[in-house]
Structures are given as structure tokens and as C-alpha cells.
Amino acid sequence: MRIILPLPPTVNHVWKHRVIRKGRKHIPSVYMTADGKDYRSRVQVACMEQGIHNRKLTGKLRVSVRLHFPTNRRSDIDNRMKALLDGLTHAGVWLDDSQIDQLAILRGEKLPPDGVAMVEIQTLAQED
């Protein structure tokens, strides 16, 4: 199965930390940013348009991702996987991203203006 998705934001733009004060207590908290919620929605729309949402794949999976950035600017490819995999989970492509046993991340050629993520998902043979 192949999916073309928007280029994911870095994990630094998806999750933020804050401290909530309750009286004298300081409680650390992590929350999803508006950018993170927007990306998750865009993944869900892209999956629906490509007929892939709510597939709910089961079993072990092999996922290959080719990231096509819009410019030649330096970028860490691993920082983008959390948003992409969580977005696919939210869209119902699989039950949970813990099913992924093999993950390959590749840098593709430059694709202006916004870049894309090309994802290929394969089920792995079940071992008895």
C-alpha cells in the first residue's frame, strides 16, 4: 500500500512541555500543539482521499518513508517520524504504530513548494 502525505513537521513543532501550578505543586505536562493537530487532520484527509483511512491493518508491518523536502536546507529526517506515524495511527491505517517491526527512512529529491512524504506499507509474514 502506498500513501502520499504532506511533509510532517518536526517533533519539536508537534509536542510542547509546560508546568502547571496547583497551589504549591508544579506538575509537568506535555501537550500537542496546533501544528500537530493540523498535521494529524491533514493526514486523515489525505488517507480518506486515497481510500486508505480506517483500514486497521493488523499484524507486523514494514514501513518505508521517503521524505521529499521543499528546499536543500538541512533537516533531520528522524525528527519527522513521530508526527507521521501517529497521524497514520489516528487515521486508522493500522491499529497502533507499535506493529511496525521494520522502518526505513530515506531522503528523496527536492520537491517544492511544500515537499511530501511518500509512505509504503507492507505486512510481514506471521511467524508461528
mmCIF file of the C-alpha atoms, coordinates in Angstrom:
data_MODEL
# 
_entry.id   MODEL 
# 
loop_
_atom_site.group_PDB 
_atom_site.id 
_atom_site.type_symbol 
_atom_site.label_atom_id 
_atom_site.label_alt_id 
_atom_site.label_comp_id 
_atom_site.label_asym_id 
_atom_site.label_entity_id 
_atom_site.label_seq_id 
_atom_site.pdbx_PDB_ins_code 
_atom_site.Cartn_x 
_atom_site.Cartn_y 
_atom_site.Cartn_z 
_atom_site.occupancy 
_atom_site.B_iso_or_equiv 
_atom_site.pdbx_formal_charge 
_atom_site.auth_seq_id 
_atom_site.auth_comp_id 
_atom_site.auth_asym_id 
_atom_site.auth_atom_id 
_atom_site.pdbx_PDB_model_num 
ATOM 1   C CA . MET A 1 1   ? 0.000  0.000   0.000  1.00 0.00 ? 1   MET A CA 1 
ATOM 2   C CA . ARG A 1 2   ? 1.333  3.439   -0.941 1.00 0.00 ? 2   ARG A CA 1 
ATOM 3   C CA . ILE A 1 3   ? 0.275  6.770   0.529  1.00 0.00 ? 3   ILE A CA 1 
ATOM 4   C CA . ILE A 1 4   ? 1.349  10.311  -0.354 1.00 0.00 ? 4   ILE A CA 1 
ATOM 5   C CA . LEU A 1 5   ? 1.192  12.615  2.646  1.00 0.00 ? 5   LEU A CA 1 
ATOM 6   C CA . PRO A 1 6   ? 2.111  16.190  3.467  1.00 0.00 ? 6   PRO A CA 1 
ATOM 7   C CA . LEU A 1 7   ? 5.643  16.606  4.769  1.00 0.00 ? 7   LEU A CA 1 
ATOM 8   C CA . PRO A 1 8   ? 5.428  16.155  8.548  1.00 0.00 ? 8   PRO A CA 1 
ATOM 9   C CA . PRO A 1 9   ? 6.589  18.830  10.988 1.00 0.00 ? 9   PRO A CA 1 
ATOM 10  C CA . THR A 1 10  ? 9.459  18.058  13.344 1.00 0.00 ? 10  THR A CA 1 
ATOM 11  C CA . VAL A 1 11  ? 8.667  16.599  16.733 1.00 0.00 ? 11  VAL A CA 1 
ATOM 12  C CA . ASN A 1 12  ? 9.688  19.978  18.225 1.00 0.00 ? 12  ASN A CA 1 
ATOM 13  C CA . HIS A 1 13  ? 6.716  21.605  16.478 1.00 0.00 ? 13  HIS A CA 1 
ATOM 14  C CA . VAL A 1 14  ? 4.206  18.903  17.450 1.00 0.00 ? 14  VAL A CA 1 
ATOM 15  C CA . TRP A 1 15  ? 4.774  18.388  21.185 1.00 0.00 ? 15  TRP A CA 1 
ATOM 16  C CA . LYS A 1 16  ? 5.451  21.065  23.806 1.00 0.00 ? 16  LYS A CA 1 
ATOM 17  C CA . HIS A 1 17  ? 6.122  20.911  27.535 1.00 0.00 ? 17  HIS A CA 1 
ATOM 18  C CA . ARG A 1 18  ? 4.724  23.123  30.252 1.00 0.00 ? 18  ARG A CA 1 
ATOM 19  C CA . VAL A 1 19  ? 4.429  23.171  34.020 1.00 0.00 ? 19  VAL A CA 1 
ATOM 20  C CA . ILE A 1 20  ? 1.018  23.556  35.619 1.00 0.00 ? 20  ILE A CA 1 
ATOM 21  C CA . ARG A 1 21  ? 0.893  25.080  39.074 1.00 0.00 ? 21  ARG A CA 1 
ATOM 22  C CA . LYS A 1 22  ? -1.654 23.747  41.531 1.00 0.00 ? 22  LYS A CA 1 
ATOM 23  C CA . GLY A 1 23  ? -1.106 25.520  44.799 1.00 0.00 ? 23  GLY A CA 1 
ATOM 24  C CA . ARG A 1 24  ? 2.462  24.735  45.770 1.00 0.00 ? 24  ARG A CA 1 
ATOM 25  C CA . LYS A 1 25  ? 2.722  21.783  43.382 1.00 0.00 ? 25  LYS A CA 1 
ATOM 26  C CA . HIS A 1 26  ? 4.311  22.031  39.965 1.00 0.00 ? 26  HIS A CA 1 
ATOM 27  C CA . ILE A 1 27  ? 3.015  19.357  37.596 1.00 0.00 ? 27  ILE A CA 1 
ATOM 28  C CA . PRO A 1 28  ? 4.875  18.772  34.310 1.00 0.00 ? 28  PRO A CA 1 
ATOM 29  C CA . SER A 1 29  ? 2.626  18.333  31.300 1.00 0.00 ? 29  SER A CA 1 
ATOM 30  C CA . VAL A 1 30  ? 3.074  17.549  27.610 1.00 0.00 ? 30  VAL A CA 1 
ATOM 31  C CA . TYR A 1 31  ? 0.557  18.727  25.024 1.00 0.00 ? 31  TYR A CA 1 
ATOM 32  C CA . MET A 1 32  ? 0.042  18.622  21.265 1.00 0.00 ? 32  MET A CA 1 
ATOM 33  C CA . THR A 1 33  ? 0.393  21.981  19.524 1.00 0.00 ? 33  THR A CA 1 
ATOM 34  C CA . ALA A 1 34  ? -1.981 23.437  16.955 1.00 0.00 ? 34  ALA A CA 1 
ATOM 35  C CA . ASP A 1 35  ? 0.601  22.487  14.278 1.00 0.00 ? 35  ASP A CA 1 
ATOM 36  C CA . GLY A 1 36  ? 0.480  18.886  15.483 1.00 0.00 ? 36  GLY A CA 1 
ATOM 37  C CA . LYS A 1 37  ? -3.324 18.768  15.427 1.00 0.00 ? 37  LYS A CA 1 
ATOM 38  C CA . ASP A 1 38  ? -3.382 20.375  11.985 1.00 0.00 ? 38  ASP A CA 1 
ATOM 39  C CA . TYR A 1 39  ? -0.928 17.826  10.595 1.00 0.00 ? 39  TYR A CA 1 
ATOM 40  C CA . ARG A 1 40  ? -2.903 14.931  12.056 1.00 0.00 ? 40  ARG A CA 1 
ATOM 41  C CA . SER A 1 41  ? -6.052 16.275  10.364 1.00 0.00 ? 41  SER A CA 1 
ATOM 42  C CA . ARG A 1 42  ? -4.227 16.699  7.047  1.00 0.00 ? 42  ARG A CA 1 
ATOM 43  C CA . VAL A 1 43  ? -3.014 13.072  7.217  1.00 0.00 ? 43  VAL A CA 1 
ATOM 44  C CA . GLN A 1 44  ? -6.558 11.898  7.885  1.00 0.00 ? 44  GLN A CA 1 
ATOM 45  C CA . VAL A 1 45  ? -7.895 13.866  4.877  1.00 0.00 ? 45  VAL A CA 1 
ATOM 46  C CA . ALA A 1 46  ? -5.090 12.568  2.625  1.00 0.00 ? 46  ALA A CA 1 
ATOM 47  C CA . CYS A 1 47  ? -5.822 8.976   3.687  1.00 0.00 ? 47  CYS A CA 1 
ATOM 48  C CA . MET A 1 48  ? -9.548 9.445   3.062  1.00 0.00 ? 48  MET A CA 1 
ATOM 49  C CA . GLU A 1 49  ? -8.884 10.922  -0.391 1.00 0.00 ? 49  GLU A CA 1 
ATOM 50  C CA . GLN A 1 50  ? -6.655 7.941   -1.233 1.00 0.00 ? 50  GLN A CA 1 
ATOM 51  C CA . GLY A 1 51  ? -9.152 5.410   0.160  1.00 0.00 ? 51  GLY A CA 1 
ATOM 52  C CA . ILE A 1 52  ? -6.852 4.239   2.929  1.00 0.00 ? 52  ILE A CA 1 
ATOM 53  C CA . HIS A 1 53  ? -8.425 5.530   6.154  1.00 0.00 ? 53  HIS A CA 1 
ATOM 54  C CA . ASN A 1 54  ? -9.865 3.064   8.691  1.00 0.00 ? 54  ASN A CA 1 
ATOM 55  C CA . ARG A 1 55  ? -8.009 0.150   7.073  1.00 0.00 ? 55  ARG A CA 1 
ATOM 56  C CA . LYS A 1 56  ? -6.978 -1.067  10.543 1.00 0.00 ? 56  LYS A CA 1 
ATOM 57  C CA . LEU A 1 57  ? -4.109 -3.262  9.345  1.00 0.00 ? 57  LEU A CA 1 
ATOM 58  C CA . THR A 1 58  ? -3.203 -5.983  11.806 1.00 0.00 ? 58  THR A CA 1 
ATOM 59  C CA . GLY A 1 59  ? -0.039 -7.936  12.393 1.00 0.00 ? 59  GLY A CA 1 
ATOM 60  C CA . LYS A 1 60  ? 3.561  -6.915  11.907 1.00 0.00 ? 60  LYS A CA 1 
ATOM 61  C CA . LEU A 1 61  ? 4.354  -4.190  9.384  1.00 0.00 ? 61  LEU A CA 1 
ATOM 62  C CA . ARG A 1 62  ? 7.245  -2.923  7.286  1.00 0.00 ? 62  ARG A CA 1 
ATOM 63  C CA . VAL A 1 63  ? 7.093  0.822   6.633  1.00 0.00 ? 63  VAL A CA 1 
ATOM 64  C CA . SER A 1 64  ? 9.293  2.739   4.230  1.00 0.00 ? 64  SER A CA 1 
ATOM 65  C CA . VAL A 1 65  ? 9.145  6.536   4.159  1.00 0.00 ? 65  VAL A CA 1 
ATOM 66  C CA . ARG A 1 66  ? 10.759 8.786   1.570  1.00 0.00 ? 66  ARG A CA 1 
ATOM 67  C CA . LEU A 1 67  ? 10.808 12.426  2.658  1.00 0.00 ? 67  LEU A CA 1 
ATOM 68  C CA . HIS A 1 68  ? 10.951 14.987  -0.152 1.00 0.00 ? 68  HIS A CA 1 
ATOM 69  C CA . PHE A 1 69  ? 11.837 18.355  1.335  1.00 0.00 ? 69  PHE A CA 1 
ATOM 70  C CA . PRO A 1 70  ? 10.933 21.592  -0.458 1.00 0.00 ? 70  PRO A CA 1 
ATOM 71  C CA . THR A 1 71  ? 14.488 23.004  -0.238 1.00 0.00 ? 71  THR A CA 1 
ATOM 72  C CA . ASN A 1 72  ? 18.053 21.809  0.252  1.00 0.00 ? 72  ASN A CA 1 
ATOM 73  C CA . ARG A 1 73  ? 18.058 23.220  3.797  1.00 0.00 ? 73  ARG A CA 1 
ATOM 74  C CA . ARG A 1 74  ? 19.476 20.852  6.434  1.00 0.00 ? 74  ARG A CA 1 
ATOM 75  C CA . SER A 1 75  ? 16.857 18.766  8.200  1.00 0.00 ? 75  SER A CA 1 
ATOM 76  C CA . ASP A 1 76  ? 16.917 15.724  10.471 1.00 0.00 ? 76  ASP A CA 1 
ATOM 77  C CA . ILE A 1 77  ? 14.783 13.042  8.879  1.00 0.00 ? 77  ILE A CA 1 
ATOM 78  C CA . ASP A 1 78  ? 14.258 11.130  12.119 1.00 0.00 ? 78  ASP A CA 1 
ATOM 79  C CA . ASN A 1 79  ? 12.595 14.124  13.837 1.00 0.00 ? 79  ASN A CA 1 
ATOM 80  C CA . ARG A 1 80  ? 9.661  13.853  11.447 1.00 0.00 ? 80  ARG A CA 1 
ATOM 81  C CA . MET A 1 81  ? 8.612  10.262  12.053 1.00 0.00 ? 81  MET A CA 1 
ATOM 82  C CA . LYS A 1 82  ? 6.628  10.698  15.290 1.00 0.00 ? 82  LYS A CA 1 
ATOM 83  C CA . ALA A 1 83  ? 4.074  13.044  13.689 1.00 0.00 ? 83  ALA A CA 1 
ATOM 84  C CA . LEU A 1 84  ? 3.794  10.928  10.543 1.00 0.00 ? 84  LEU A CA 1 
ATOM 85  C CA . LEU A 1 85  ? 3.343  7.570   12.296 1.00 0.00 ? 85  LEU A CA 1 
ATOM 86  C CA . ASP A 1 86  ? 0.957  8.998   14.893 1.00 0.00 ? 86  ASP A CA 1 
ATOM 87  C CA . GLY A 1 87  ? -1.044 10.632  12.092 1.00 0.00 ? 87  GLY A CA 1 
ATOM 88  C CA . LEU A 1 88  ? -1.399 7.300   10.292 1.00 0.00 ? 88  LEU A CA 1 
ATOM 89  C CA . THR A 1 89  ? -2.496 5.660   13.543 1.00 0.00 ? 89  THR A CA 1 
ATOM 90  C CA . HIS A 1 90  ? -5.071 8.405   14.088 1.00 0.00 ? 90  HIS A CA 1 
ATOM 91  C CA . ALA A 1 91  ? -6.333 7.928   10.513 1.00 0.00 ? 91  ALA A CA 1 
ATOM 92  C CA . GLY A 1 92  ? -6.891 4.238   11.247 1.00 0.00 ? 92  GLY A CA 1 
ATOM 93  C CA . VAL A 1 93  ? -4.397 2.859   8.742  1.00 0.00 ? 93  VAL A CA 1 
ATOM 94  C CA . TRP A 1 94  ? -3.224 0.390   11.405 1.00 0.00 ? 94  TRP A CA 1 
ATOM 95  C CA . LEU A 1 95  ? -4.255 -0.359  14.952 1.00 0.00 ? 95  LEU A CA 1 
ATOM 96  C CA . ASP A 1 96  ? -1.096 1.054   16.544 1.00 0.00 ? 96  ASP A CA 1 
ATOM 97  C CA . ASP A 1 97  ? 2.340  2.078   15.349 1.00 0.00 ? 97  ASP A CA 1 
ATOM 98  C CA . SER A 1 98  ? 3.845  -0.489  17.735 1.00 0.00 ? 98  SER A CA 1 
ATOM 99  C CA . GLN A 1 99  ? 3.021  -3.010  14.963 1.00 0.00 ? 99  GLN A CA 1 
ATOM 100 C CA . ILE A 1 100 ? 5.924  -1.640  12.925 1.00 0.00 ? 100 ILE A CA 1 
ATOM 101 C CA . ASP A 1 101 ? 8.836  -4.079  13.060 1.00 0.00 ? 101 ASP A CA 1 
ATOM 102 C CA . GLN A 1 102 ? 10.818 -2.544  10.202 1.00 0.00 ? 102 GLN A CA 1 
ATOM 103 C CA . LEU A 1 103 ? 11.084 1.164   9.486  1.00 0.00 ? 103 LEU A CA 1 
ATOM 104 C CA . ALA A 1 104 ? 13.181 2.737   6.735  1.00 0.00 ? 104 ALA A CA 1 
ATOM 105 C CA . ILE A 1 105 ? 13.511 6.499   6.344  1.00 0.00 ? 105 ILE A CA 1 
ATOM 106 C CA . LEU A 1 106 ? 15.034 7.885   3.164  1.00 0.00 ? 106 LEU A CA 1 
ATOM 107 C CA . ARG A 1 107 ? 15.695 11.397  1.921  1.00 0.00 ? 107 ARG A CA 1 
ATOM 108 C CA . GLY A 1 108 ? 14.215 11.944  -1.531 1.00 0.00 ? 108 GLY A CA 1 
ATOM 109 C CA . GLU A 1 109 ? 14.882 14.634  -4.091 1.00 0.00 ? 109 GLU A CA 1 
ATOM 110 C CA . LYS A 1 110 ? 13.752 18.210  -3.510 1.00 0.00 ? 110 LYS A CA 1 
ATOM 111 C CA . LEU A 1 111 ? 10.040 18.795  -4.273 1.00 0.00 ? 111 LEU A CA 1 
ATOM 112 C CA . PRO A 1 112 ? 8.982  22.449  -3.993 1.00 0.00 ? 112 PRO A CA 1 
ATOM 113 C CA . PRO A 1 113 ? 6.845  24.168  -2.900 1.00 0.00 ? 113 PRO A CA 1 
ATOM 114 C CA . ASP A 1 114 ? 5.871  22.168  0.227  1.00 0.00 ? 114 ASP A CA 1 
ATOM 115 C CA . GLY A 1 115 ? 7.542  18.766  -0.040 1.00 0.00 ? 115 GLY A CA 1 
ATOM 116 C CA . VAL A 1 116 ? 5.806  15.426  0.556  1.00 0.00 ? 116 VAL A CA 1 
ATOM 117 C CA . ALA A 1 117 ? 6.209  12.159  2.407  1.00 0.00 ? 117 ALA A CA 1 
ATOM 118 C CA . MET A 1 118 ? 5.784  9.013   0.341  1.00 0.00 ? 118 MET A CA 1 
ATOM 119 C CA . VAL A 1 119 ? 4.913  6.045   2.522  1.00 0.00 ? 119 VAL A CA 1 
ATOM 120 C CA . GLU A 1 120 ? 4.880  2.373   1.588  1.00 0.00 ? 120 GLU A CA 1 
ATOM 121 C CA . ILE A 1 121 ? 3.371  -0.162  3.999  1.00 0.00 ? 121 ILE A CA 1 
ATOM 122 C CA . GLN A 1 122 ? 3.711  -3.929  3.729  1.00 0.00 ? 122 GLN A CA 1 
ATOM 123 C CA . THR A 1 123 ? 2.508  -6.668  6.032  1.00 0.00 ? 123 THR A CA 1 
ATOM 124 C CA . LEU A 1 124 ? 5.156  -9.090  7.206  1.00 0.00 ? 124 LEU A CA 1 
ATOM 125 C CA . ALA A 1 125 ? 4.604  -12.835 7.152  1.00 0.00 ? 125 ALA A CA 1 
ATOM 126 C CA . GLN A 1 126 ? 3.479  -14.157 10.511 1.00 0.00 ? 126 GLN A CA 1 
ATOM 127 C CA . GLU A 1 127 ? 5.938  -16.499 12.196 1.00 0.00 ? 127 GLU A CA 1 
ATOM 128 C CA . ASP A 1 128 ? 4.475  -19.430 14.122 1.00 0.00 ? 128 ASP A CA 1 
# 
